[in-house]
């Protein structure tokens, strides 16, 4: 059974850090483009970052560049998102998602291109 399970969310103060994890089972992460998305109350789901199946191409939302880092541990079949210098506007439910499409060595930044999703983990940044 194909499954993605996020963890690592929580409450953190402005300027703090969190590392999110996304453990995959039932499939191999390194064979798929994988992304982190988030959805804040009343807003649409948006991309935070994604990584290609080969792991050599990444994308970041402009608002998180220089603060967030996506990475993958193939031996653990786990995706990570290191989030530093957190801001209150980063408060959202964070999801990891995988795609069954081939993006020619890149990754897509739109949610509809992803086909299997985790349940999400809440990140709350307090001022």
MMTF fields as JSON, N, C-alpha, C and O atoms, coordinates in Angstrom:
{
  "mmtfVersion": "1.0.0",
  "mmtfProducer": "UNKNOWN",
  "numBonds": 507,
  "numAtoms": 508,
  "numGroups": 127,
  "numChains": 1,
  "numModels": 1,
  "chainsPerModel": [1],
  "groupsPerChain": [127],
  "chainIdList": ["A"],
  "bondAtomList": [4, 2, 8, 6, 12, 10, 16, 14, 20, 18, 24, 22, 28, 26, 32, 30, 36, 34, 40, 38, 44, 42, 48, 46, 52, 50, 56, 54, 60, 58, 64, 62, 68, 66, 72, 70, 76, 74, 80, 78, 84, 82, 88, 86, 92, 90, 96, 94, 100, 98, 104, 102, 108, 106, 112, 110, 116, 114, 120, 118, 124, 122, 128, 126, 132, 130, 136, 134, 140, 138, 144, 142, 148, 146, 152, 150, 156, 154, 160, 158, 164, 162, 168, 166, 172, 170, 176, 174, 180, 178, 184, 182, 188, 186, 192, 190, 196, 194, 200, 198, 204, 202, 208, 206, 212, 210, 216, 214, 220, 218, 224, 222, 228, 226, 232, 230, 236, 234, 240, 238, 244, 242, 248, 246, 252, 250, 256, 254, 260, 258, 264, 262, 268, 266, 272, 270, 276, 274, 280, 278, 284, 282, 288, 286, 292, 290, 296, 294, 300, 298, 304, 302, 308, 306, 312, 310, 316, 314, 320, 318, 324, 322, 328, 326, 332, 330, 336, 334, 340, 338, 344, 342, 348, 346, 352, 350, 356, 354, 360, 358, 364, 362, 368, 366, 372, 370, 376, 374, 380, 378, 384, 382, 388, 386, 392, 390, 396, 394, 400, 398, 404, 402, 408, 406, 412, 410, 416, 414, 420, 418, 424, 422, 428, 426, 432, 430, 436, 434, 440, 438, 444, 442, 448, 446, 452, 450, 456, 454, 460, 458, 464, 462, 468, 466, 472, 470, 476, 474, 480, 478, 484, 482, 488, 486, 492, 490, 496, 494, 500, 498, 504, 502],
  "bondOrderList": [1, 1, 1, 1, 1, 1, 1, 1, 1, 1, 1, 1, 1, 1, 1, 1, 1, 1, 1, 1, 1, 1, 1, 1, 1, 1, 1, 1, 1, 1, 1, 1, 1, 1, 1, 1, 1, 1, 1, 1, 1, 1, 1, 1, 1, 1, 1, 1, 1, 1, 1, 1, 1, 1, 1, 1, 1, 1, 1, 1, 1, 1, 1, 1, 1, 1, 1, 1, 1, 1, 1, 1, 1, 1, 1, 1, 1, 1, 1, 1, 1, 1, 1, 1, 1, 1, 1, 1, 1, 1, 1, 1, 1, 1, 1, 1, 1, 1, 1, 1, 1, 1, 1, 1, 1, 1, 1, 1, 1, 1, 1, 1, 1, 1, 1, 1, 1, 1, 1, 1, 1, 1, 1, 1, 1, 1],
  "groupList": [{"groupName": "UNK", "atomNameList": ["N", "CA", "C", "O"], "elementList": ["N", "C", "C", "O"], "formalChargeList": [0, 0, 0, 0], "bondAtomList": [1, 0, 2, 1, 3, 2], "bondOrderList": [1, 1, 2], "singleLetterCode": "X", "chemCompType": "L-PEPTIDE LINKING"}],
  "groupTypeList": [0, 0, 0, 0, 0, 0, 0, 0, 0, 0, 0, 0, 0, 0, 0, 0, 0, 0, 0, 0, 0, 0, 0, 0, 0, 0, 0, 0, 0, 0, 0, 0, 0, 0, 0, 0, 0, 0, 0, 0, 0, 0, 0, 0, 0, 0, 0, 0, 0, 0, 0, 0, 0, 0, 0, 0, 0, 0, 0, 0, 0, 0, 0, 0, 0, 0, 0, 0, 0, 0, 0, 0, 0, 0, 0, 0, 0, 0, 0, 0, 0, 0, 0, 0, 0, 0, 0, 0, 0, 0, 0, 0, 0, 0, 0, 0, 0, 0, 0, 0, 0, 0, 0, 0, 0, 0, 0, 0, 0, 0, 0, 0, 0, 0, 0, 0, 0, 0, 0, 0, 0, 0, 0, 0, 0, 0, 0],
  "groupIdList": [1, 2, 3, 4, 5, 6, 7, 8, 9, 10, 11, 12, 13, 14, 15, 16, 17, 18, 19, 20, 21, 22, 23, 24, 25, 26, 27, 28, 29, 30, 31, 32, 33, 34, 35, 36, 37, 38, 39, 40, 41, 42, 43, 44, 45, 46, 47, 48, 49, 50, 51, 52, 53, 54, 55, 56, 57, 58, 59, 60, 61, 62, 63, 64, 65, 66, 67, 68, 69, 70, 71, 72, 73, 74, 75, 76, 77, 78, 79, 80, 81, 82, 83, 84, 85, 86, 87, 88, 89, 90, 91, 92, 93, 94, 95, 96, 97, 98, 99, 100, 101, 102, 103, 104, 105, 106, 107, 108, 109, 110, 111, 112, 113, 114, 115, 116, 117, 118, 119, 120, 121, 122, 123, 124, 125, 126, 127],
  "secStructList": [7, 7, 3, 3, 3, 3, 3, 7, 7, 3, 3, 3, 3, 6, 6, 7, 7, 3, 3, 3, 3, 3, 3, 3, 3, 1, 1, 7, 4, 4, 4, 1, 7, 3, 3, 3, 3, 3, 3, 7, 6, 6, 1, 7, 7, 3, 3, 3, 3, 3, 3, 7, 6, 6, 1, 1, 7, 3, 3, 3, 7, 4, 4, 4, 6, 6, 6, 3, 3, 3, 3, 3, 3, 6, 6, 6, 6, 3, 3, 3, 3, 3, 3, 7, 1, 7, 7, 4, 4, 4, 7, 3, 3, 3, 3, 3, 3, 3, 7, 7, 1, 7, 7, 6, 6, 1, 7, 7, 7, 1, 4, 4, 4, 7, 7, 3, 3, 7, 7, 7, 3, 3, 3, 3, 3, 3, 7],
  "xCoordList": [0.841, 0.0, 0.879, 1.776, 0.611, 1.382, 0.987, -0.195, 1.988, 1.677, 2.782, 3.966, 2.372, 3.284, 2.831, 1.652, 3.759, 3.422, 4.35, 5.559, 3.751, 4.531, 4.64, 3.772, 5.706, 5.891, 6.831, 7.462, 6.908, 7.849, 7.23, 7.912, 5.946, 5.299, 5.137, 5.42, 4.675, 4.467, 4.392, 4.25, 4.491, 4.452, 5.875, 6.65, 6.206, 7.551, 7.445, 6.51, 8.38, 8.37, 8.941, 9.703, 8.56, 9.085, 10.611, 11.242, 11.193, 12.644, 13.2, 14.395, 12.347, 12.791, 12.906, 12.747, 13.188, 13.392, 12.595, 12.3, 12.256, 11.635, 12.154, 12.517, 12.183, 12.474, 11.32, 10.996, 10.712, 9.621, 10.185, 11.161, 9.555, 9.917, 8.702, 7.561, 8.965, 7.902, 8.407, 9.235, 7.906, 8.322, 7.425, 6.2, 8.041, 7.287, 7.309, 8.303, 6.22, 6.16, 5.324, 4.416, 5.634, 4.899, 5.412, 4.939, 6.37, 6.99, 8.339, 8.635, 9.152, 10.489, 10.506, 10.251, 10.815, 10.799, 11.682, 11.306, 12.837, 13.812, 13.375, 14.062, 12.261, 11.748, 10.697, 10.166, 10.396, 9.315, 9.715, 10.482, 9.2, 9.289, 8.455, 7.349, 8.984, 8.33, 8.319, 9.271, 7.241, 7.157, 6.597, 5.936, 6.881, 6.249, 5.28, 5.635, 4.078, 3.06, 2.521, 2.747, 1.818, 1.194, -0.132, -0.37, -0.982, -2.282, -2.628, -2.751, -2.783, -3.186, -4.705, -5.317, -5.318, -6.775, -7.254, -6.739, -8.245, -8.821, -8.004, -8.352, -6.914, -6.054, -5.933, -6.217, -5.506, -5.309, -3.99, -3.067, -3.939, -2.708, -1.648, -1.929, -0.427, 0.639, 1.928, 2.132, 2.777, 4.045, 4.981, 5.007, 5.735, 6.822, 8.145, 9.001, 8.286, 9.511, 9.271, 8.378, 10.071, 9.984, 11.374, 12.29, 11.494, 12.778, 12.52, 11.55, 13.385, 13.215, 13.492, 14.043, 13.108, 13.338, 14.829, 15.222, 15.656, 17.099, 17.716, 18.831, 16.986, 17.488, 18.424, 19.003, 18.589, 19.547, 18.884, 19.556, 17.589, 16.869, 15.847, 15.063, 15.865, 14.914, 14.273, 14.821, 13.117, 12.442, 11.965, 11.636, 11.931, 11.436, 10.503, 10.701, 9.491, 8.683, 9.577, 10.464, 9.346, 10.187, 10.224, 11.245, 9.105, 8.997, 9.836, 10.064, 10.305, 11.08, 12.525, 13.313, 12.877, 14.25, 15.251, 15.079, 16.283, 17.306, 16.996, 17.869, 15.762, 15.377, 15.012, 15.26, 14.43, 13.994, 14.898, 15.389, 15.107, 15.907, 15.223, 14.877, 15.035, 14.457, 15.593, 16.608, 15.411, 16.42, 15.749, 14.588, 16.504, 15.938, 17.005, 18.16, 16.627, 17.522, 16.99, 16.005, 17.642, 17.16, 17.257, 16.457, 18.225, 18.364, 17.197, 16.838, 16.613, 15.465, 14.146, 13.076, 14.231, 13.026, 12.209, 10.987, 12.901, 12.294, 12.698, 13.845, 11.722, 11.908, 11.918, 11.224, 12.707, 12.798, 12.575, 12.759, 12.175, 12.122, 12.663, 12.017, 13.849, 14.427, 13.94, 14.143, 13.297, 12.728, 13.396, 13.279, 14.084, 14.766, 14.161, 13.456, 14.439, 13.951, 12.463, 12.009, 11.724, 10.285, 9.559, 9.917, 8.533, 7.715, 6.273, 5.877, 5.505, 4.114, 3.337, 2.418, 3.697, 2.994, 3.323, 2.726, 4.251, 4.537, 3.591, 3.657, 2.721, 1.746, 0.804, 0.164, 0.723, -0.108, -0.021, 0.767, -0.845, -0.671, 0.26, 0.034, 1.302, 2.301, 2.103, 1.965, 2.094, 1.882, 3.069, 3.674, 3.388, 4.287, 3.447, 2.394, 3.933, 3.187, 4.144, 5.224, 3.734, 4.529, 3.779, 2.549, 4.537, 3.933, 4.328, 5.436, 3.419, 3.708, 4.1, 4.282, 4.228, 4.586, 6.098, 6.841, 6.515, 7.915, 8.03, 7.44, 8.786, 8.949, 10.323, 10.885, 10.848, 12.118, 13.226, 13.975, 13.32, 14.41, 14.181, 15.085, 12.972, 12.658, 11.479, 11.108, 10.9, 9.719, 8.695, 9.044, 7.451, 6.363, 6.053, 6.274, 5.543, 5.252, 3.763, 3.37, 2.937, 1.494, 0.92, 1.282, 0.028, -0.492, -1.167, -1.088, -1.823, -2.58, -1.686, -2.166, -0.387, 0.549, 0.977, 1.721, 0.508, 0.9, -0.281, -1.419, -0.012, -1.085, -1.24, -2.302, -0.212, -0.375, 0.152, 1.237, -0.656, -0.474, -0.448, -1.091, 0.313, 0.266, -0.913, -1.678, -1.045, -2.187, -1.931, -2.859, -0.692, -0.336, 0.128, -0.218, 0.921, 1.373, 1.27, 1.672, 0.732, 0.482, 1.762, 2.476, 2.035, 3.126, 2.516, 1.821, 2.776, 2.266, 3.434, 4.201, 3.549, 4.623, 4.002, 3.147, 4.432, 3.889, 4.787, 6.002, 4.159, 4.926, 5.494, 6.165],
  "yCoordList": [-1.194, 0.0, 1.248, 1.39, 2.136, 3.343, 4.331, 4.625, 4.85, 5.736, 6.757, 6.455, 7.983, 9.046, 9.528, 9.822, 9.608, 10.026, 11.149, 10.963, 12.34, 13.492, 13.541, 13.048, 14.136, 14.364, 15.548, 16.016, 16.02, 17.087, 18.465, 19.424, 18.56, 19.852, 20.186, 19.37, 21.404, 21.814, 23.31, 24.032, 23.766, 25.189, 25.699, 25.125, 26.769, 27.334, 28.85, 29.415, 29.491, 30.951, 31.546, 30.902, 32.778, 33.523, 33.464, 33.705, 33.136, 33.039, 31.671, 31.432, 30.767, 29.428, 28.507, 28.917, 27.248, 26.25, 24.991, 24.671, 24.291, 22.972, 22.139, 22.673, 20.836, 19.937, 18.971, 18.201, 19.027, 18.11, 16.861, 16.922, 15.753, 14.489, 13.907, 14.126, 13.173, 12.497, 11.097, 10.919, 10.119, 8.737, 8.061, 8.092, 7.45, 6.776, 5.272, 4.708, 4.644, 3.182, 2.717, 3.418, 1.546, 1.007, 1.46, 0.987, 2.367, 2.804, 3.423, 3.683, 3.655, 4.2, 5.675, 6.054, 6.516, 7.965, 8.395, 9.277, 7.786, 8.242, 7.971, 8.38, 7.298, 7.039, 8.073, 8.019, 9.013, 9.949, 11.373, 11.586, 12.359, 13.747, 13.866, 13.331, 14.555, 14.676, 16.146, 16.883, 16.551, 17.948, 18.149, 17.277, 19.321, 19.81, 20.924, 21.827, 20.851, 21.852, 22.316, 21.668, 23.425, 23.886, 24.546, 25.035, 24.539, 25.177, 25.865, 25.233, 27.17, 27.969, 28.123, 27.975, 28.413, 28.572, 29.619, 30.736, 29.242, 30.164, 30.384, 31.21, 29.645, 29.823, 28.52, 27.439, 28.647, 27.467, 26.782, 27.397, 25.498, 24.754, 25.267, 25.492, 25.449, 25.99, 25.203, 24.571, 25.259, 24.561, 25.308, 26.539, 24.549, 25.096, 24.766, 25.629, 23.493, 23.046, 21.691, 20.954, 21.36, 20.03, 19.591, 20.399, 18.294, 17.714, 16.662, 15.908, 16.62, 15.666, 14.243, 14.034, 13.269, 11.88, 11.585, 10.79, 12.215, 11.969, 12.732, 12.434, 13.715, 14.489, 15.609, 16.248, 15.866, 16.882, 18.171, 19.082, 18.251, 19.466, 19.775, 18.912, 21.008, 21.423, 22.755, 23.526, 22.997, 24.281, 24.744, 23.931, 26.044, 26.62, 27.787, 28.521, 27.938, 29.15, 30.336, 30.231, 31.454, 32.631, 33.03, 33.496, 32.84, 33.3, 32.492, 32.933, 31.302, 30.461, 30.279, 29.657, 30.809, 30.644, 31.212, 32.312, 30.444, 30.863, 30.509, 30.605, 30.101, 29.741, 28.258, 27.649, 27.684, 26.29, 25.46, 25.942, 24.212, 23.295, 21.942, 21.34, 21.476, 20.156, 19.159, 19.468, 17.961, 16.92, 15.566, 15.446, 14.554, 13.206, 12.217, 12.323, 11.271, 10.185, 8.913, 8.336, 8.488, 7.322, 6.045, 5.128, 5.975, 4.774, 4.628, 3.518, 5.758, 5.727, 5.936, 5.901, 6.154, 6.411, 7.544, 7.453, 8.602, 9.71, 11.041, 11.247, 11.934, 13.303, 14.236, 13.995, 15.296, 16.257, 17.678, 17.975, 18.536, 19.966, 20.667, 20.699, 21.221, 22.008, 23.438, 24.065, 23.949, 25.283, 26.148, 25.882, 27.165, 28.098, 29.483, 29.794, 30.308, 31.695, 31.752, 32.513, 30.954, 30.847, 32.15, 32.887, 32.408, 33.615, 33.204, 32.069, 34.127, 33.804, 33.406, 32.591, 33.971, 33.626, 32.229, 31.776, 31.548, 30.164, 29.185, 27.978, 29.706, 28.855, 28.231, 28.931, 26.91, 26.174, 24.685, 24.255, 23.924, 22.471, 22.152, 22.588, 21.396, 21.042, 19.594, 18.691, 19.401, 18.088, 17.704, 18.556, 16.431, 15.947, 15.181, 14.63, 15.163, 14.54, 14.014, 14.565, 12.943, 12.35, 12.332, 12.293, 12.362, 12.354, 11.095, 10.582, 10.612, 9.463, 9.904, 9.076, 11.226, 11.744, 11.892, 11.929, 11.974, 12.225, 13.681, 14.077, 14.467, 15.873, 16.147, 17.23, 15.159, 15.322, 15.765, 16.697, 15.094, 15.377, 16.568, 16.989, 17.114, 18.245, 17.859, 16.688, 18.845, 18.574, 19.67, 20.806, 19.321, 20.268, 21.053, 20.575, 22.254, 23.119, 23.365, 24.239, 22.598, 22.745, 21.49, 20.379, 21.657, 20.502, 19.455, 18.264, 19.866, 18.896, 17.918, 16.919, 18.202, 17.281, 16.146, 15.252, 16.188, 15.187, 14.292, 14.757, 13.0, 12.03, 11.297, 10.733, 11.29, 10.642, 11.577, 12.151, 11.704, 12.72, 12.122, 11.112, 12.779, 12.45, 13.152, 13.862, 12.942, 13.491, 14.907, 15.597, 15.336, 16.689, 16.779, 15.946, 17.809, 18.097, 19.601, 20.398, 19.973, 21.389, 22.072, 21.573, 23.215, 24.086, 25.413, 26.062, 25.81, 27.076, 27.906, 27.475, 29.116, 30.022, 31.168, 31.89, 31.327, 32.381, 33.607, 33.512, 34.757, 36.015, 36.355, 37.375],
  "zCoordList": [0.0, 0.0, 0.0, 0.831, -0.932, -1.081, 0.01, 0.187, 0.751, 1.862, 2.08, 1.931, 2.438, 2.847, 4.216, 4.417, 5.151, 6.511, 6.931, 7.069, 7.136, 7.57, 9.088, 9.808, 9.548, 10.979, 11.164, 10.216, 12.407, 12.708, 12.864, 13.227, 12.592, 12.774, 14.251, 15.128, 14.501, 15.877, 15.996, 15.009, 17.238, 17.537, 17.735, 18.5, 17.048, 17.141, 17.148, 16.58, 17.776, 17.821, 16.544, 15.823, 16.284, 15.148, 15.17, 16.199, 14.008, 13.904, 14.218, 14.049, 14.676, 15.027, 13.828, 12.678, 14.132, 13.085, 13.375, 14.527, 12.318, 12.394, 11.23, 10.182, 11.426, 10.317, 10.157, 11.062, 9.0, 8.687, 8.008, 7.26, 8.287, 7.649, 6.943, 7.351, 5.891, 5.157, 4.825, 3.932, 5.546, 5.345, 4.332, 4.45, 3.336, 2.286, 2.494, 2.953, 2.157, 2.172, 0.99, 0.542, 0.498, -0.631, -1.983, -3.017, -1.988, -3.232, -2.889, -1.723, -3.914, -3.722, -4.079, -5.222, -3.071, -3.272, -4.434, -5.206, -4.561, -5.549, -6.985, -7.921, -7.175, -8.521, -8.925, -10.035, -8.027, -8.279, -7.928, -6.989, -8.677, -8.193, -6.915, -6.834, -5.943, -4.636, -4.233, -4.491, -3.604, -3.21, -1.82, -1.254, -1.289, -0.055, -0.449, -1.207, 0.063, -0.178, 1.176, 2.198, 1.172, 2.401, 2.081, 0.976, 3.089, 2.942, 4.245, 5.294, 4.152, 5.299, 5.28, 4.222, 6.403, 6.443, 5.45, 5.406, 4.655, 3.693, 2.444, 1.601, 2.323, 1.15, 0.38, 0.897, -0.86, -1.682, -1.321, -0.787, -1.631, -1.418, -2.388, -3.565, -1.885, -2.715, -2.502, -1.466, -3.5, -3.399, -2.454, -2.424, -1.697, -0.879, -1.559, -1.748, -1.919, -2.557, -3.185, -2.768, -4.193, -4.777, -5.216, -5.37, -5.409, -5.808, -6.871, -6.793, -7.852, -8.949, -8.481, -7.401, -9.297, -8.917, -8.773, -7.919, -9.594, -9.484, -8.324, -7.895, -7.821, -6.69, -7.07, -6.192, -8.34, -8.778, -9.231, -9.716, -9.076, -9.434, -8.348, -7.955, -7.872, -6.844, -7.23, -8.017, -6.662, -6.821, -5.455, -4.592, -5.267, -4.021, -4.334, -5.303, -3.501, -3.58, -3.244, -2.397, -3.905, -3.676, -2.205, -1.699, -1.538, -0.157, 0.822, 1.949, 0.406, 1.324, 0.888, 1.6, -0.261, -0.753, 0.25, 0.774, 0.498, 1.442, 2.882, 3.744, 3.158, 4.522, 4.654, 5.694, 3.613, 3.636, 2.728, 1.707, 3.12, 2.31, 2.229, 3.246, 1.002, 0.789, 0.6, -0.024, 1.145, 0.973, 1.059, 1.449, 0.688, 0.652, 1.083, 0.67, 1.9, 2.298, 1.652, 2.113, 0.596, -0.135, 0.694, 0.51, 1.603, 2.42, 3.396, 3.788, 3.78, 4.689, 3.959, 4.568, 2.647, 1.853, 2.465, 2.591, 2.837, 3.569, 2.957, 2.561, 2.893, 2.411, 3.617, 4.604, 3.529, 4.63, 4.119, 2.938, 5.039, 4.777, 6.019, 7.066, 5.882, 6.967, 6.815, 5.776, 7.854, 7.804, 8.873, 10.069, 8.428, 9.337, 9.232, 8.273, 10.221, 10.232, 9.947, 9.092, 10.657, 10.403, 10.71, 11.629, 9.914, 10.056, 10.345, 10.081, 10.882, 11.195, 9.952, 10.027, 8.817, 7.579, 7.067, 6.09, 7.701, 7.357, 8.054, 7.821, 8.899, 9.579, 8.569, 7.785, 8.593, 7.634, 7.958, 8.799, 7.272, 7.257, 6.102, 4.973, 6.385, 5.386, 4.954, 5.779, 3.642, 3.05, 2.17, 1.52, 2.159, 1.127, 0.104, 0.426, -1.111, -2.198, -3.243, -3.456, -3.889, -4.942, -6.258, -6.291, -7.336, -8.659, -9.411, -9.252, -10.221, -11.075, -12.482, -13.375, -12.671, -13.987, -14.13, -13.149, -15.364, -15.686, -16.132, -17.137, -15.384, -15.717, -16.317, -16.15, -17.01, -17.73, -16.787, -17.083, -15.66, -14.741, -13.839, -13.117, -13.875, -13.007, -12.106, -12.027, -11.435, -10.622, -10.865, -11.187, -10.709, -10.95, -9.687, -8.575, -9.87, -8.729, -8.534, -7.761, -9.232, -9.061, -8.429, -8.815, -7.463, -6.727, -7.611, -7.311, -8.682, -9.468, -10.218, -10.755, -10.256, -10.907, -9.98, -10.384, -8.749, -7.756, -7.445, -7.379, -7.253, -7.228, -5.91, -5.645, -5.08, -3.785, -2.703, -2.809, -1.668, -0.652, 0.75, 1.037, 1.603, 3.023, 3.686, 3.034, 4.989, 5.714, 6.211, 6.634, 6.162, 6.57, 8.009, 8.847, 8.279, 9.642, 9.868, 9.021, 11.01, 11.292, 11.75, 12.619, 11.153, 11.587, 12.011, 11.23, 13.239, 13.751, 14.26, 15.121, 13.702, 14.097, 14.876, 14.363, 16.103, 16.962, 16.936, 16.761, 17.115, 17.075, 18.443, 18.597]
}
